[in-house]
């Protein structure tokens, strides 16, 4: 559905950025341009290198803490040879089935015009929400998708904290002297990371790929060094070792899955960042470098544990010779900063999608690159993430304690992604039920097993991401529902534009020089600002334009389809501007395109008429009063329509009204 700028008060449905998606012919499935045909290696290799720096930071730093938590975490198991082989077998098959098969082979094909991530997938799914029982079904899918998106914010807080802490803790392995300084050093690094966000990641991003090549190469070298001393550990690839592990350890073995899951926590990042590169470069990087390096390192850590079980408290750093510890800590810290950067950028992108799709109020969005549209910075979100990260670091104080809070949010999101991807497979790809259902059951069984193993962490820190997810889900649904109620209130007193124009008859209002642009979310309804202007000033401008900004359920709208102009009676014109949920509406851009379509006007003689509603909490049916109060608070703190749409502030006329929710 279109946005509703007719009354751009922050709580109004008039915010184009707060619109729900609309279905359109342009919403048809289309693969990423880089995946549309064969790519020569000369083009594919640089994209794969870039994917290493953006996509694989999270999963690439899991060797720092995954096996450590399997054998010395909250539910750690004794590192006997049978247990080591069993855990390594679980690690191997988790990487193969969850990452290689599920995400790279299945989920990443469910792209929305080349874009991935749970909100892009949700927008793709709800296009087909009609049919019998479509309303209830659509609501269930929307609820699942929104809750999964809300949970990812918890991941965005915990991942930087646990990653950087786990790297800096390597200093304590080198010498106990650094133990008291691990926390302050980690906080300084994290603070610097968030402070540089405003400068953008373009310059830094150019070195991310090569640095991650060095990181994965070091992972492989460390692993090969230990494997050469005990190659018998490679027998763990036989799945009977995983089966035997559960048979021997029962419930305790199941709980260890919560730590095994740490090796695949970057799976959602692969999907979310697909739009930057396309799935072919991401697959190439995975199978050529990332997967071999990770497996070699995990098996190397296993070989070390077979040789010396006492190093279970930190097997990764004990793989390195003494002379290499400090360089390895520095490299690991750089890798975790890259992983954190990818999560932070992902949260920025997720928030912008939520704004455009109508589930979050308008916020300030700063573009940090003139070339790359995806490089954005949201000051408010950045500050909130910084506060959250600092709080969890000070509260949990070690990466080992933080991993107890890590995993449950991602497992839930992965399960939701599986369900939404199944809907896409059935309804958009036409996959037969006899094929789709077994695939769904297989993937969902694995997701739910990981979720169950992580659920026991709730009392030990898992409550944190769940609480954050529940709070954000409540805010997102409150904003959406509040806008629907406000829109209903405004429509109840609205006048169809056709009726208004016909009511003039031969007594057209007095025309005054200049151009007036009335922003309206519903092109068939007379904007409230226009009605107020006619009631109080009794005039229309010589050139009167009605502007509707619509957010569609595709990431990007082709330039040729951006703006349409339609003539109306009395010389008025209706302008419709369409944007994808990965794009930012801009009045200067719209006006430029209007000029190209032969609609000239002088900005200095143009006035923008906006409606602004003052919201009042009431006992009327609709929402609980506490949710109405939250909606009013969110409305008051949203960014103004003038700033969000980049309207010249000295050309704006606002006309207000009080509305009881």
C-alpha positions in Angstrom: 0.0 0.0 0.0 1.2 3.5 -0.6 2.6 5.8 2.0 0.5 8.5 3.3 2.2 11.9 3.4 -1.0 13.8 3.4 -0.5 14.3 7.1 3.2 13.8 7.7 3.1 14.1 11.5 5.4 11.5 12.8 2.5 9.3 13.9 0.6 9.6 10.8 0.2 7.0 8.1 1.4 9.9 5.9 5.0 8.9 6.3 6.0 7.4 3.0 8.8 5.7 4.8 6.3 4.1 7.1 4.3 2.4 4.4 3.5 -1.2 4.1 4.6 -2.8 0.8 2.4 -2.7 -2.3 2.1 -5.4 -4.9 2.9 -4.3 -8.4 3.9 -5.8 -11.7 7.5 -4.8 -10.9 7.4 -7.0 -7.9 8.0 -10.1 -10.0 10.9 -12.2 -9.0 14.2 -11.3 -10.6 17.6 -12.6 -9.8 20.5 -10.4 -8.8 22.0 -8.8 -11.9 25.4 -10.4 -11.1 23.7 -13.8 -11.2 21.7 -13.3 -14.4 24.3 -15.0 -16.6 27.7 -16.6 -16.6 30.4 -14.4 -15.0 34.0 -14.6 -16.1 36.5 -15.4 -13.3 38.0 -12.0 -13.8 34.8 -10.4 -12.6 33.7 -13.2 -10.2 37.0 -13.2 -8.2 36.9 -9.6 -7.0 33.3 -10.0 -6.0 34.2 -13.1 -4.0 37.0 -11.2 -2.4 34.6 -8.5 -1.4 32.2 -11.1 0.0 34.9 -12.4 2.3 35.2 -9.0 4.0 31.4 -8.3 4.3 29.6 -11.6 4.4 31.9 -14.1 6.2 33.2 -12.0 9.2 30.6 -13.5 11.6 31.0 -17.2 10.7 34.7 -16.7 10.2 35.4 -15.7 13.8 33.4 -18.6 15.3 36.6 -20.7 15.7 37.6 -18.3 18.5 35.0 -19.7 20.9 32.9 -22.5 19.4 34.9 -25.6 20.4 36.0 -23.8 23.6 32.3 -23.7 24.6 31.7 -27.3 23.6 34.2 -28.5 26.1 34.4 -25.8 28.8 31.2 -23.8 28.5 28.1 -23.8 30.7 27.2 -27.3 29.4 30.7 -28.3 28.3 31.6 -32.0 28.0 34.8 -33.8 29.0 37.2 -33.8 26.0 37.7 -37.5 25.8 38.7 -38.9 22.4 35.2 -40.2 21.7 33.6 -36.8 22.6 36.1 -34.8 20.6 35.4 -36.9 17.5 31.6 -36.7 18.2 31.6 -32.9 18.5 33.8 -32.5 15.4 31.4 -34.7 13.5 28.5 -32.5 14.6 30.5 -29.4 13.5 31.4 -30.9 10.1 27.8 -31.9 9.3 26.3 -28.6 10.7 28.5 -26.6 8.3 27.7 -28.9 5.4 23.9 -29.2 5.9 23.0 -25.8 7.4 25.4 -23.5 5.4 26.3 -25.4 2.3 23.0 -27.1 1.6 20.3 -25.0 3.3 21.5 -21.4 2.9 23.8 -21.6 -0.2 21.8 -24.2 -2.0 18.2 -23.4 -1.0 17.5 -20.2 0.9 19.6 -17.9 -1.1 17.6 -18.7 -4.2 14.6 -17.0 -2.5 15.8 -13.5 -3.3 13.7 -10.4 -3.7 15.1 -8.9 -6.9 18.6 -9.9 -5.7 18.1 -8.7 -2.1 18.1 -11.1 0.8 17.4 -11.0 4.5 14.3 -11.9 6.5 12.4 -8.6 5.7 13.1 -8.9 2.0 11.9 -12.5 2.2 8.8 -11.5 4.2 8.0 -8.8 1.5 8.3 -11.6 -1.1 6.1 -14.0 0.8 3.2 -11.6 1.6 2.7 -10.7 -2.1 0.9 -14.1 -2.4 -1.0 -13.7 0.9 -4.5 -13.8 -0.8 -6.7 -16.7 -1.6 -8.8 -18.7 0.8 -7.9 -18.0 4.3 -5.3 -15.5 3.0 -5.9 -12.9 5.7 -5.2 -15.2 8.7 -2.4 -16.9 6.9 -0.8 -13.6 5.9 -1.0 -12.4 9.5 0.8 -15.5 10.8 3.5 -15.0 8.2 3.9 -11.3 9.0 4.1 -12.1 12.7 6.7 -14.7 12.2 8.8 -12.5 9.9 8.6 -9.5 12.2 9.6 -11.4 15.3 12.5 -12.9 13.4 13.6 -9.5 12.3 13.2 -8.2 15.9 15.4 -11.0 17.2 18.2 -10.0 14.8 18.6 -6.8 16.7 19.7 -8.8 19.7 22.3 -10.5 17.5 23.5 -7.1 16.4 24.2 -6.3 20.1 25.7 -9.6 21.2 27.9 -10.4 18.2 30.3 -7.4 18.5 30.5 -7.9 22.3 31.3 -11.6 22.2 33.5 -11.5 19.1 35.8 -8.7 20.3 35.9 -10.0 23.9 36.9 -13.5 22.7 39.8 -12.0 20.6 41.1 -9.8 23.3 41.0 -12.6 25.8 43.8 -14.2 23.8 46.1 -11.7 25.6 45.4 -13.5 28.9 46.5 -16.8 27.2 49.8 -15.1 26.4 50.4 -13.9 29.9 48.2 -13.5 33.0 49.4 -9.9 33.2 46.7 -8.8 30.7 43.8 -10.5 32.5 42.6 -7.3 34.4 42.9 -5.3 31.2 40.9 -7.5 28.9 37.6 -5.7 29.6 38.9 -2.1 29.3 40.7 -2.9 26.0 37.6 -4.5 24.5 35.5 -1.5 25.5 37.9 0.9 23.9 37.9 -1.1 20.7 34.1 -1.3 20.6 33.8 2.4 21.4 36.2 3.3 18.6 34.2 1.0 16.2 30.9 2.7 16.8 32.5 6.2 16.7 33.9 5.7 13.2 30.5 4.6 11.8 29.6 8.2 10.9 32.6 8.3 8.5 31.3 5.3 6.5 32.9 2.0 5.7 33.9 2.7 2.1 37.6 3.3 2.7 37.9 0.6 5.4 35.9 -1.8 3.3 38.5 -2.0 0.6 40.9 -3.7 3.0 38.3 -6.0 4.6 38.5 -8.6 1.9 42.3 -9.0 1.8 42.5 -9.0 5.6 39.9 -11.8 5.8 41.9 -13.7 3.2 44.9 -13.5 5.6 42.6 -14.5 8.5 41.2 -17.6 6.8 44.7 -18.5 5.6 46.0 -18.3 9.1 43.0 -20.5 10.3 44.0 -23.1 7.7 47.7 -23.0 8.5 47.1 -23.4 12.3 44.8 -26.3 11.6 47.1 -28.1 9.2 50.0 -27.8 11.7 48.0 -29.7 14.3 46.5 -32.1 11.8 49.9 -33.2 10.7 50.6 -34.3 14.2 47.4 -36.3 14.6 45.6 -36.9 11.3 43.4 -39.6 12.9 41.0 -36.9 13.9 39.8 -36.7 10.3 37.7 -39.8 10.9 35.2 -37.5 12.5 33.7 -36.9 9.1 32.0 -40.2 9.4 28.5 -39.3 10.8 28.4 -42.4 13.0 30.6 -40.5 15.4 27.8 -37.9 15.8 25.2 -40.6 16.4 27.5 -42.3 18.9 28.0 -39.0 20.7 24.3 -38.7 21.4 23.9 -42.3 22.3 26.7 -42.1 24.9 25.8 -38.7 26.4 22.1 -38.5 26.1 20.6 -35.2 27.4 24.0 -33.7 28.1 25.0 -34.4 24.5 21.9 -32.6 23.3 22.8 -29.6 25.4 26.2 -29.5 23.7 24.3 -28.7 20.5 23.9 -25.2 21.9 27.6 -24.7 21.6 28.0 -26.6 18.3 25.5 -24.1 16.9 28.0 -21.3 17.3 29.8 -22.6 14.2 26.9 -21.7 11.9 25.7 -18.4 13.5 26.7 -16.5 10.5 24.2 -18.2 8.2 21.7 -15.4 8.3 24.4 -12.9 7.5 25.1 -14.8 4.3 21.5 -14.3 3.2 21.1 -10.8 4.5 24.2 -9.5 2.7 23.4 -11.3 -0.6 22.3 -8.1 -2.3 25.8 -6.7 -2.2 27.4 -9.4 -4.3 24.9 -12.0 -5.6 24.9 -15.6 -4.6 27.6 -16.9 -7.0 30.5 -14.9 -5.6 29.3 -15.8 -2.1 29.3 -19.5 -3.0 32.7 -19.3 -4.7 34.2 -17.7 -1.6 32.6 -20.3 0.7 33.7 -23.5 -1.2 37.1 -22.2 -2.3 38.4 -20.7 0.9 36.0 -20.3 3.9 34.7 -23.8 4.3 38.1 -25.5 3.9 39.8 -23.0 6.3 37.1 -23.4 8.9 37.1 -27.2 8.7 40.9 -27.4 8.8 40.9 -25.1 11.9 38.2 -27.0 13.8 39.8 -30.3 13.0 43.2 -28.9 14.1 41.7 -27.8 17.4 40.3 -31.3 17.8 43.7 -32.8 17.1 45.2 -30.5 19.8 42.5 -31.6 22.3 43.2 -35.3 21.6 46.9 -34.6 22.3 46.3 -32.2 25.3 42.8 -32.1 26.8 43.9 -29.4 29.3 43.8 -26.7 26.6 40.0 -27.0 26.4 39.6 -23.6 28.0 40.9 -21.9 24.9 42.1 -24.4 22.2 42.2 -21.8 19.4 45.0 -19.6 20.9 46.9 -22.7 22.2 47.3 -23.8 18.6 49.7 -21.0 18.0 53.4 -21.0 19.0 54.4 -18.6 21.7 56.0 -16.2 19.3 52.8 -15.9 17.3 50.4 -15.2 20.1 50.5 -11.4 20.0 50.3 -11.2 16.2 47.4 -13.7 16.3 45.5 -11.7 18.9 45.9 -8.6 16.8 44.7 -10.4 13.7 41.8 -12.0 15.6 40.8 -8.6 16.9 40.9 -7.1 13.4 38.7 -10.0 12.2 36.2 -9.6 15.0 36.0 -5.9 14.3 35.2 -6.7 10.6 32.6 -9.2 11.8 31.1 -6.6 14.1 31.1 -4.1 11.3 29.1 -6.4 9.1 26.5 -6.9 11.9 26.2 -3.2 12.6 25.8 -2.4 8.9 23.2 -5.2 8.7 21.2 -3.6 11.5 21.3 -0.2 9.7 20.0 -1.9 6.6 17.4 -3.8 8.5 16.1 -0.7 10.2 15.8 1.2 6.9 13.8 -1.7 5.4 11.6 -1.6 8.5 11.0 2.1 8.1 10.2 1.8 4.4 7.9 -1.1 5.0 6.0 0.7 7.7 7.1 -1.0 10.9 9.3 1.7 12.3 9.1 5.5 12.6 11.1 7.8 10.4 14.7 8.1 11.5 17.7 10.1 10.2 19.4 8.1 7.5 22.9 9.4 6.4 24.4 8.2 3.2 28.2 7.8 3.7 29.0 7.1 0.0 28.0 8.9 -3.2 28.6 5.7 -5.2 27.2 2.9 -3.0 23.6 3.4 -2.0 23.8 0.6 0.6 26.4 2.4 2.7 24.2 4.2 5.3 24.6 5.4 8.8 21.7 5.8 11.3 22.9 7.9 14.2 20.1 7.0 16.5 20.4 3.3 15.9 24.2 3.5 16.2 24.0 5.1 19.6 21.4 2.6 20.8 23.6 -0.3 19.7 26.6 1.2 21.4 24.7 1.5 24.7 23.5 -2.1 24.3 27.0 -3.5 23.6 28.6 -1.6 26.4 25.9 -2.8 28.8 26.2 -6.5 27.9 30.0 -6.3 28.1 29.9 -4.8 31.5 27.1 -7.1 32.6 28.5 -10.4 31.4 32.3 -9.5 31.5 33.6 -12.4 29.5 32.9 -14.0 26.1 32.3 -17.4 27.8 29.4 -15.9 29.8 28.1 -14.0 26.7 27.9 -17.2 24.6 25.2 -18.3 27.1 23.1 -15.4 25.7 24.2 -16.1 22.2 22.4 -18.4 19.8 18.8 -18.6 20.9 17.8 -15.5 18.8 19.6 -16.7 15.7 18.2 -20.2 16.0 14.7 -18.8 16.1 15.3 -16.6 13.1 16.8 -19.5 11.2 13.7 -21.6 11.8 11.4 -18.7 10.7 13.5 -18.2 7.6 13.0 -21.9 6.8 9.3 -21.6 7.0 9.1 -18.4 4.9 11.4 -20.0 2.3 9.1 -23.0 2.1 6.2 -20.7 1.2 8.3 -19.1 -1.5 9.2 -22.6 -2.9 5.6 -23.7 -3.0 3.9 -20.5 -4.2 6.5 -18.8 -6.3 8.7 -21.7 -7.6 5.8 -24.2 -7.9 7.7 -26.9 -6.1 5.6 -30.0 -5.5 4.4 -30.6 -2.0 6.0 -34.1 -2.1 9.4 -32.5 -2.5 9.0 -29.3 -0.5 7.6 -30.9 2.7 10.4 -33.4 3.2 12.9 -30.5 2.7 11.0 -28.3 5.1 10.9 -31.1 7.8 14.6 -31.8 7.4 15.8 -28.2 7.8 13.2 -27.4 10.4 14.1 -30.4 12.5 17.7 -29.2 12.6 16.7 -25.6 13.3 14.4 -26.7 16.2 17.0 -29.1 17.6 19.5 -26.2 17.8 16.7 -23.9 19.2 15.9 -26.5 21.9 19.5 -26.9 22.9 19.9 -23.2 23.2 16.5 -22.7 25.0 18.0 -24.0 28.2 20.3 -21.0 28.2 17.3 -18.7 28.9 18.1 -18.5 32.6 21.8 -18.0 32.0 21.6 -15.1 29.6 19.3 -16.3 26.8 16.6 -14.1 28.2 18.5 -11.0 26.9 18.0 -11.5 23.2 14.5 -12.8 23.7 13.6 -9.8 25.8 15.1 -7.4 23.3 13.3 -9.2 20.5 10.0 -9.1 22.4 10.4 -5.3 23.1 11.3 -4.5 19.5 8.5 -6.7 18.2 6.0 -4.9 20.4 7.3 -1.5 19.2 7.1 -2.6 15.5 3.6 -4.0 15.8 2.5 -1.0 17.9 3.7 1.4 15.3 2.1 -0.5 12.5 -1.3 -0.9 14.3 -1.2 2.7 15.5 -0.7 3.9 11.9 -3.6 1.7 10.8 -5.9 3.2 13.5 -4.8 6.7 12.7 -5.3 6.1 9.0 -8.8 4.8 9.7 -9.6 7.9 11.8 -8.5 10.2 9.0 -10.3 8.3 6.3 -13.6 8.4 8.3 -13.7 12.2 7.9 -12.1 12.3 4.4 -13.7 13.4 1.2 -13.1 11.6 -2.1 -11.1 13.8 -4.4 -13.6 13.2 -7.2 -16.5 14.5 -5.1 -14.6 17.5 -4.0 -13.7 18.5 -7.6 -17.3 17.9 -8.7 -18.6 20.0 -5.9 -17.0 23.1 -7.3 -19.1 23.0 -10.4 -18.9 26.4 -12.1 -17.7 28.1 -9.0 -14.0 27.1 -9.0 -12.0 28.6 -6.1 -10.0 31.7 -6.6 -6.5 30.9 -8.1 -3.4 32.5 -6.8 0.1 32.6 -8.4 2.6 29.9 -7.6 2.7 26.1 -7.1 1.3 24.1 -4.2 2.2 20.5 -3.6 -0.2 18.6 -1.3 1.3 15.3 0.0 -1.3 12.5 0.2 -1.0 8.8 0.9 -4.3 8.0 -0.8 -4.5 9.5 -4.3 -8.3 9.1 -4.3 -8.9 11.1 -1.2 -8.6 14.9 -0.9 -5.6 15.7 1.3 -6.6 17.1 4.7 -4.2 20.0 4.2 -6.0 21.0 1.0 -9.4 20.9 2.7 -8.0 23.2 5.5 -6.5 25.5 2.9 -9.8 25.8 1.0 -11.8 26.2 4.3 -9.6 28.9 5.7 -7.9 30.6 2.7 -10.5 29.8 0.1 -7.9 29.6 -2.7 -6.1 27.2 -4.9 -2.7 27.8 -6.5 -2.4 28.2 -10.3 -0.4 24.9 -10.3 -1.8 22.4 -7.7 0.0 19.0 -7.5 -1.1 16.0 -5.4 1.9 13.9 -4.5 1.8 10.3 -3.4 5.0 8.5 -2.4 4.5 4.7 -2.5 6.8 2.1 -1.0 6.6 -1.2 -3.0 7.5 -4.7 -1.9 10.6 -4.8 -4.0 14.1 -3.6 -3.0 14.5 -1.2 -5.9 12.2 0.4 -8.5 13.6 1.1 -12.0 14.2 4.7 -12.8 11.7 4.5 -15.7 8.9 3.6 -13.3 9.8 6.1 -10.5 7.4 8.9 -11.3 4.1 9.1 -13.1 2.1 12.3 -13.8 -1.7 12.3 -14.4 -3.9 15.3 -15.3 -7.0 16.1 -13.2 -9.8 18.7 -13.5 -9.1 22.4 -12.8 -5.6 22.0 -14.2 -4.5 19.9 -11.2 -2.1 17.0 -11.5 -1.6 13.8 -9.6 2.0 12.7 -9.1 2.9 9.2 -7.9 6.5 8.4 -6.9 7.4 4.8 -6.3 10.4 3.6 -4.2 11.6 0.2 -3.2 12.1 -0.7 0.5 15.9 -0.4 0.1 15.6 3.2 -1.3 15.1 6.6 0.4 12.3 8.9 -0.9 13.6 12.3 -1.8 11.6 15.4 -2.8 14.5 16.9 -4.8 14.8 13.7 -6.8 11.0 13.6 -7.4 10.9 17.2 -8.6 13.8 16.6 -10.9 12.0 13.7 -12.5 8.9 15.8 -12.8 10.8 18.4 -14.8 12.1 15.7 -17.1 8.4 14.8 -17.8 7.6 18.3 -18.8 6.2 19.6 -15.6 8.3 22.8 -14.9 8.0 24.9 -11.8 10.2 27.1 -9.7 11.1 25.7 -6.3 11.3 29.2 -4.8 7.6 29.8 -5.7 6.5 26.4 -4.6 4.8 25.7 -1.2 4.5 22.2 0.3 1.4 21.7 2.3 1.7 19.0 5.0 -0.8 17.8 7.6 0.3 17.2 11.2 -1.8 15.4 13.7 -1.6 15.9 17.4 -2.4 12.4 18.8 -4.5 11.9 22.0 -4.7 8.7 23.9 -8.3 7.6 24.5 -10.4 4.6 25.6 -11.8 4.1 22.1 -11.6 0.5 20.8 -8.5 -0.3 18.8 -5.4 -0.6 21.0 -4.8 -0.9 24.7 -4.1 2.5 26.2 -0.5 1.6 27.1 0.1 0.8 23.5 -1.5 4.0 22.4 0.8 5.8 24.8 3.8 4.1 23.2 2.6 5.0 19.8 2.2 8.6 20.7 5.7 8.6 22.2 7.2 7.0 19.1 5.3 9.6 17.0 6.7 12.5 18.9 10.3 11.2 18.6 10.1 10.3 14.9 12.0 12.5 12.4 9.9 15.2 10.8 8.5 14.7 7.3 10.3 17.9 6.2 13.7 16.5 7.1 13.0 12.9 6.1 11.8 13.8 2.6 14.4 16.5 2.2 11.8 19.2 1.6 13.2 22.8 1.7 12.1 23.8 5.2 11.4 27.4 4.3 8.8 26.2 1.7 6.7 24.1 4.1 3.2 25.0 5.4 1.8 22.7 8.1 -1.8 22.4 9.0 -2.6 20.5 12.2 -5.5 18.7 13.8 -6.1 16.8 17.0 -7.0 13.1 16.6 -8.2 10.7 19.3 -6.9 7.2 18.9 
